[in-house]
Amino acid sequence: MRGANHGPVGVGHQTAPPFAGLANNERMLPWKPLRCLVLSGFAVLVALAFLATRGEALSGQVQLIVPGVWFREGELTGLGHCNNVFIEMKDYMIVVDANFPSGAQLALETAHRLSPKPVKYVFDTHHHGDAAYGNAIWSKAGATTLAYVGVVEEMKRFEPARWLAAVKERPDVAALHLDAPEPPQKTFDKSPFILKDSTREVRFYFFGWAHTRGDGFVYLPKDNVLCTGDAVANGPYNFTGDANIGNWPKVIHEAQTLTTTYVLPGHGVPGGPDMLEGQARFMIELHKAVAAAIKQGKKLESVVPPGTTTVYGSVVPAKTTITLPAAVDQWVGPLLPAQVRDTWEEIAQKKPHGDIEH
């Protein structure tokens, strides 16, 4: 099996959270809606990631997006952590993504520093380890883990094999002494599922199969904030093994029907709605380029030659002859050979790559 676990103040009420109590690697930054600043920071992030020397330069930072909503960038390099979003309701907190166990512990500590309110819900955006393997940490702390029903279905499909593989590679997973990942405790099958109180409404959407069969989005209509999980990444972080690559842009286009100012991805830094368009365009260009190579009679072995490398803990092909337009360079990185291979197999076998044994 190919690696898949690379790689969760009420509105208008200004409460001063104890920012000074944040851990050393958690620097509080205000949200700056300047596109040039976001892109500049992202360019630095990608450059450092390519050199595998990114360290703690940006990861661990906590940003206030709007009053009562915070974004914490996960420590991807070395730890595989996803990003987390913290949403403050009147009497409790919601966290987007459970993370790996070590990431869950950091996110739990962050939540306690941001607000004295308890974490009531933790939403798993999908079934991968970086989004859901920390469920047991949160449930032990008293939270209810929540997900679209497709997340549980994917866990039944791929677990406990992936969990047992992670036990051998990740001390934080092994330390839980569990035979399988804890599934979300509460699920919904009608979209949107809504949590609402006098301060804020939170909608949980399922728009279809993109990154995984269970991709969930979190939308705050009053604040125009969209949390995407790994269905949208701000950078070269797209794992396509469990994906429906051909359908992925359609899912994003559904998300684009929501009025959005702030987009908070599963990996990469926060941005605006142009991130959605860029991610969709990347998938379209990837599919188009691979389809053209197949139509030209090329063989997969010539397009993705032998040789592997390790990217974010997954062993993937090292090279590809496929190139994509400069307009999507932001999403092109060391995972491209694997993305090309997965897209090729999806087209050749005429079914979503997630339905192909891998």
Secondary structure as UniProt FT lines:
FT   TURN            11..12
FT   HELIX           19..21
FT   TURN            24..25
FT   STRAND          28..30
FT   HELIX           35..50
FT   TURN            51..52
FT   TURN            55..56
FT   TURN            59..60
FT   STRAND          62..66
FT   TURN            67..68
FT   STRAND          69..72
FT   HELIX           76..79
FT   STRAND          84..88
FT   STRAND          93..96
FT   HELIX           101..114
FT   STRAND          119..123
FT   HELIX           129..132
FT   TURN            133..134
FT   HELIX           135..140
FT   TURN            141..142
FT   STRAND          144..148
FT   HELIX           149..158
FT   TURN            159..160
FT   HELIX           161..169
FT   HELIX           171..174
FT   TURN            175..176
FT   STRAND          186..188
FT   STRAND          193..196
FT   STRAND          201..205
FT   TURN            213..214
FT   STRAND          217..220
FT   TURN            221..224
FT   STRAND          225..229
FT   TURN            230..231
FT   TURN            241..242
FT   TURN            245..247
FT   HELIX           248..255
FT   TURN            256..257
FT   STRAND          262..265
FT   HELIX           274..295
FT   TURN            296..297
FT   HELIX           300..303
FT   STRAND          308..311
FT   TURN            312..313
FT   STRAND          314..317
FT   HELIX           326..331
FT   TURN            334..335
FT   HELIX           336..349
FT   HELIX           353..355
//
